[in-house]
Structures are given as structure tokens and as C-alpha cells.
Amino acid sequence: MPKTKNTAKRLQRKVAVITGGSKGIGKAIALSLASEGCDVVITARREDELKKAEKEIAAKGAHVLAVKADVRRPPEVDQLVRKVARTFGGVQILVNNAGVGFFDEVVRMPDEDFRVTLETNLFGAFYCTKAFLPFMIERKEGHIIQIASLAGKNTFARGAAYCASKHGLIAFAECLMLEVRQHNIKVTTICPGTVQTEFGSGDAKEKSWALTADDVAKSVLDVLTSSGGSIVSMVDLRPLKPQRH
């Protein structure tokens, strides 16, 4: 008799929150997790982009909650948590993906650009992690994924704000992992290289050599479906054939 293909979804009934989930890497992650059975919560600051992404994710058969929120603002994060609790009762997966990038020489960089970069990329991850952790600790189950960057390890001129924010995020995640592992909560930091999105400067079409958002999403899925008795604490994700300078 022919073998029956196993069509079981690996993350069935899990609830995943993805910040910055309306486009780019965040939306790719949301679509990937929805395809594997997750109920998905996406956040972003723009209502129009959220609604568009919500329809795409719902087409995968997932229950989707789209919440307009700025992760830099604790009251909006608290409101997000309340909506997730009312709708799903809790959360098993948190992907801190929301991020911005301003690039300039330190002497020229406006104070506000530096502040916004740190507040979004680092403080936002802290606010969301702290807000959702109690659900995971209570249930002794959870996985927090921080979308950092190789820029957090490899510095470059005009990248002071962005590199500092991602370097801080890597250190934050490593400390967090040591604090929560005994609660059966995993923490993983994913550090992609250049990705084909419109993030930062340049046109995504000019980065054909770079990683795709789907490459990052697959890495997230691989980590979430890894062995239950181990932690993949850090992933460096690089283009196979980087651009030659």
C-alpha cells in the first residue's frame, strides 16, 4: 500500500506574536508560521499595511489578529497584550522583529534618529518581552526570537545607531536566555546579513545577491521546530554568494 503523506502542521494551536509583521521579514515570518498552524498576531504602526498583511495571512487558514501599535510606547504594548489575552488567552511564541535604521556619520546624525533607532530596535524588544513573559512563565512554555543583525557583530562607518541597537539586542537576548531557560522558555537570536527588503537605504531590486525575507522566515521556523531538549541560542544567516566590492 502507498504511504500516506504526513500533512500534520508542526505548530498547530500555537499563538505567535510578530512585531513589525506587516511587511518584509515580519510578514514573511507571519506567513510561514500561519502555514504551520499558528494563530498569528501582527503589529505595526501603519493601519493600511496591517490590513493588507492580515488578508494575506488569513488566506493561509490562520486566525489572525492585527493590532496597530508602536513598540516604543509601553502603553501601546500593554494594550497589545490585553488584546492578545482576550483573544487567545496567552502566547507561546514572540518574535521581536520591529526595527528601523538611520545611517549617517555620528557628527551629522540628528539626536532624534539615534534615539528612535535605539528605542525601536532595543527598547521595543525589551518592552514586548517583559510584557509577554508572564504568560510563558506561568505555563512553563515559550520561545522568544530576537531578529538582530550581523551588524550587531560587524560594525561599519555610518552605522553607529543601528549597530549599537543590534549589539545591545544580542546581549539582551543572551542574558534573557540564561534567566528563563529553567522555566522551559527558549530564547534565540537570529542575525541575518543583508536582506532583499526596502529597509534602510537602496532598492531591494539591487540586492539580488542578498538573503530574502523567506530565508529568514525559514530559519525562524527551523529554530521553532528543533529538538525540545535543546536551545539554538544564536543563528548567523549569511548570503551564499555575497556581493564583491
C-alpha positions in Angstrom: 0.0 0.0 0.0 1.3 3.5 -0.7 2.4 5.5 2.3 0.1 8.3 3.4 1.9 11.7 3.3 2.1 13.3 6.8 0.3 16.7 6.5 0.3 17.5 10.2 1.2 21.1 10.9 4.2 21.4 13.3 3.0 24.4 15.2 -0.7 23.7 15.4 -2.6 25.6 18.1 0.4 27.8 19.0 -0.1 31.5 19.3 2.7 33.7 17.8 3.1 37.4 18.1 5.3 39.1 15.4 6.2 42.8 15.8 6.7 44.7 12.6 4.6 42.0 11.0 3.0 43.9 8.2 5.8 43.8 5.6 9.3 42.5 4.8 10.8 39.9 7.2 8.0 40.2 9.7 5.3 39.4 7.2 7.3 36.5 5.7 7.7 35.1 9.3 3.9 35.5 9.9 3.0 33.7 6.7 5.4 30.9 7.4 4.1 30.3 10.9 0.5 30.5 9.7 1.2 27.8 7.2 2.4 25.6 10.0 -0.8 26.0 12.1 -0.1 29.0 14.3 -2.7 31.6 15.2 -0.9 34.8 14.4 -0.8 38.3 15.9 0.9 41.0 13.9 1.7 44.5 14.9 2.8 47.6 13.0 2.3 51.4 13.0 0.5 51.7 9.7 -3.1 50.6 9.6 -3.2 50.2 5.8 -0.2 47.9 5.7 -1.6 45.9 8.6 -4.9 45.3 6.9 -3.2 44.1 3.7 -1.0 41.7 5.5 -3.9 40.4 7.6 -5.7 39.3 4.5 -2.7 37.5 3.1 -2.1 35.7 6.4 -5.7 34.8 6.8 -5.6 33.2 3.4 -3.3 30.5 4.9 -6.2 29.4 7.1 -4.9 31.1 10.3 -6.8 33.0 12.9 -5.2 36.5 12.6 -5.3 39.4 15.0 -3.8 42.7 13.6 -3.1 45.4 16.2 -1.8 48.9 15.4 0.9 49.5 18.0 4.2 51.3 18.3 6.6 49.1 20.3 8.5 52.2 21.6 5.4 53.1 23.7 4.8 50.9 26.7 1.1 51.8 27.0 0.5 50.6 23.4 2.4 47.4 24.2 0.2 46.9 27.3 -2.9 47.4 25.1 -1.5 44.8 22.6 -1.0 42.3 25.5 -4.6 42.8 26.7 -6.0 42.2 23.2 -3.9 39.0 22.8 -5.0 37.8 26.2 -8.7 38.4 25.4 -8.5 36.8 22.0 -6.2 33.8 22.6 -5.6 33.6 26.4 -1.9 33.7 26.1 1.1 33.3 23.7 3.7 30.7 23.1 5.9 32.4 20.5 7.2 36.0 20.4 9.2 37.3 17.5 10.7 40.7 18.2 11.2 41.9 14.6 10.2 45.6 14.6 13.1 47.7 13.6 14.3 50.9 11.9 17.6 52.1 10.6 19.1 55.6 10.3 22.6 55.7 8.8 24.9 58.7 9.0 28.2 59.9 10.5 27.9 60.5 14.2 28.8 64.1 13.8 25.9 64.6 11.4 23.3 62.3 12.9 20.3 64.0 14.5 19.7 63.1 18.1 16.2 62.0 17.3 17.3 59.5 14.7 19.7 57.9 17.2 17.0 57.9 19.9 14.3 56.3 17.6 16.7 53.6 16.4 17.6 52.5 20.0 14.0 52.9 21.2 12.6 50.7 18.4 15.3 48.1 18.0 16.3 47.6 21.6 13.8 49.2 24.0 10.8 47.9 21.9 12.1 44.3 22.2 12.6 44.8 26.0 9.0 46.2 26.4 7.4 43.4 24.4 9.5 40.7 26.1 8.8 41.9 29.6 5.0 42.2 28.8 4.6 38.7 27.3 7.0 36.8 29.6 4.5 36.3 32.5 2.2 34.2 30.2 5.1 31.9 29.2 6.4 31.6 32.8 3.0 30.7 34.1 2.6 28.0 31.5 6.2 26.8 31.5 6.3 27.1 27.8 7.6 29.7 25.3 10.0 30.7 22.6 11.3 34.3 22.2 13.1 35.1 19.0 15.0 38.3 18.6 15.7 39.4 15.0 19.0 41.1 15.4 21.6 41.5 12.6 25.2 40.7 11.7 25.6 44.5 12.1 25.4 43.8 15.8 28.7 42.0 15.5 30.4 43.7 12.5 30.5 47.4 12.7 30.7 49.9 9.8 31.0 53.6 9.2 27.7 55.5 9.4 26.1 52.6 11.2 26.7 53.7 14.8 23.0 53.9 15.8 21.9 50.7 14.0 25.0 48.6 15.1 24.7 49.8 18.7 21.0 48.9 18.8 21.6 45.4 17.4 24.7 44.8 19.5 22.6 45.7 22.6 19.8 43.4 21.4 22.2 40.4 21.1 23.5 41.0 24.7 19.9 41.4 26.0 18.8 38.2 24.4 21.8 36.2 25.8 21.1 37.5 29.3 17.4 36.7 28.9 18.2 33.2 27.8 20.1 32.5 31.0 17.3 33.9 33.1 14.3 32.0 31.6 15.6 28.6 30.4 14.7 26.9 33.7 11.0 27.9 33.0 11.2 25.9 29.8 11.4 29.1 27.8 13.8 29.2 24.9 15.5 32.4 23.5 17.0 32.6 20.1 18.8 35.4 18.4 18.8 35.4 14.6 21.4 37.6 12.9 20.8 38.0 9.2 23.2 39.6 6.8 21.8 41.9 4.0 18.2 41.1 3.1 16.3 41.9 0.0 13.9 44.3 1.5 13.4 48.1 1.3 14.8 48.5 4.8 17.4 51.2 5.2 18.9 52.7 2.0 18.9 51.3 -1.5 16.4 49.4 -3.7 15.6 45.8 -2.9 15.9 45.0 -6.6 19.6 46.0 -6.4 20.2 43.3 -3.8 19.6 40.1 -5.9 22.7 38.5 -4.3 21.3 39.0 -0.8 19.2 36.9 1.5 15.4 37.0 1.0 12.8 37.6 3.7 11.7 34.0 3.2 15.3 32.8 4.0 14.9 34.5 7.4 11.4 33.1 7.9 12.7 29.6 7.2 15.4 30.0 9.7 12.8 31.0 12.3 10.7 28.0 11.5 13.7 25.7 11.7 14.5 27.0 15.2 10.9 26.7 16.4 10.7 23.1 15.3 14.1 22.0 16.7 14.5 19.5 19.5 12.6 20.2 22.6 15.6 19.4 24.8 18.0 21.9 23.3 18.2 25.6 22.6 19.5 27.1 19.4 20.6 30.3 21.0 22.3 32.1 18.1 21.9 31.8 14.3 24.2 33.7 11.9 22.4 33.8 8.5 24.6 34.9 5.5 24.1 35.1 1.8 25.8 32.2 0.0 27.5 34.5 -2.6 27.8 38.0 -1.2 28.4 41.0 -3.4 32.1 41.6 -4.2 33.5 45.0 -3.5 
